[in-house]
Structures are given as C-alpha cells and as structure tokens.
Amino acid sequence: MSLAALARATRDAVLDGPGTTDPALRRRIASQDPPPELAALAAKVRGQAYRVTDQDLDALRTRYTDDQLFELIVAAAVGAAAHRLDRALAVLEDA
C-alpha cells in the first residue's frame, strides 16, 4: 500500500469512521471550520498542540465527553497534517 493510500485510509477512519462524535463535526474540525466553542482548541492543536492543557479541555467538558474531545483533537491534528502535506506538495510541484 502506498503512502498516499495509507494517509487517505487514516483520514477516512478518523473523519468518517465510527465514533462518539458526528462525522460532520469531525470533518468541520479537520477542515479548519470548527464551531465557535471549539475554535480555540482546534487552532491550538493546529498551531501548537504541545500547549493544549487540562484547562483548555475543562471548559469544554460541560458539553463534550473525554472520548468526544479525543476524537475532535485527533480530527484537528489529521486535518492540520493533511493541510501541511498539501502545501508541501504544492511547493514541490512549483519548484
């Protein structure tokens, strides 16, 4: 299996596979179009994931379970990785 096929399978599993969150929400998070209450978390995961703290999650725990937050964080990370890969490949094509 090629790297592209593995990346696509991973993305499909994270965004559209079974989970505790709606796949449409996971896709929104991955495509950098999160609902307002998740915008700060998604931006932090995309830009500085190592800075996500318990305090970031505590504010969201009244609305989302830990399983849902995990899925949303993974979706944001997968979306960020796909975005970076697409940008890198575009640069290589232009070179």
N, C-alpha and C positions, 0 to 999 in steps of 0.2 A: 504494500500500500504506500502510495506517495505521501510526502509531507503535506501537500495541499489536501489530499483526501482525508488524512488524519485530522488536520486543522478543521476542515469542514464538518467531519463527524463529531468532533469535540464541541464545536459551536452549536451544531444541531441538538446535541444531547443536553447542553446547558440551557439553551434558549427554548427548545420545544419539547424536551423530554419530560417525563413525569416529575412532579414536584409539588410543593405545598403552595407555591405562588402561581398565579395565572401566567401562562407563557407570553401573553401580550405585554404584561408588565415587565417580564424579564427582557423581552425584545426592546421595549422602550428604554430601559436602563442601559442596555448594551449599545443602543444607537444614539446615546447621549441626549435623550429626550425624556428624562425622568419626571415624574410628577413632583410638584413643588416640595413636598415634605421629604423627598429622597434626593433632592438636587445636591445638597451639600455633601452627603455621604458619597454619592456617585462621583462627584467632582474630586473628592479626596482620594477615592480609590483609583481614579484615572490618573491623577497627578502625583500623589504622594501616599500610596497605600500604606506605607510603613507608619504613617501618622494617625491611622484610624485607631481610636481609643474606645474604651468601655463607655465613656461619656457620650461619644457620638452615637453609640447604639442604645444607650439608656433612654435617650429622648424618643427613640423610635419603638421601643419595646411596648409601649402602650397600644400601639397599632399593629405591630408585626411580631411574630414569634421568632425565636432564635433560628429555627430552621428556615423561615422565610428570609430573614436578614442574611443568613449564609448564602442562600440561593441568589439573592439580589447583589450581594458583594461579588460573588463569582461571575454573575452575568456582567457586571460593570467591568471586571477585570478582563473577561474574554472579549468584551466589546472594545476595550482600550487596546488590547493586544492586536485585534483584527485591524483596528484603525491604524495603528503604528506599522503593521506589516504592509497594509495597502499603500501607505505613504512612502515607505522604504522602497517598495517595488516600483512605484511611480517615478521616484528619483532615479532608480537604476535604469528604467526604460528611457528616461530623458537624457541619460549620460552618453 
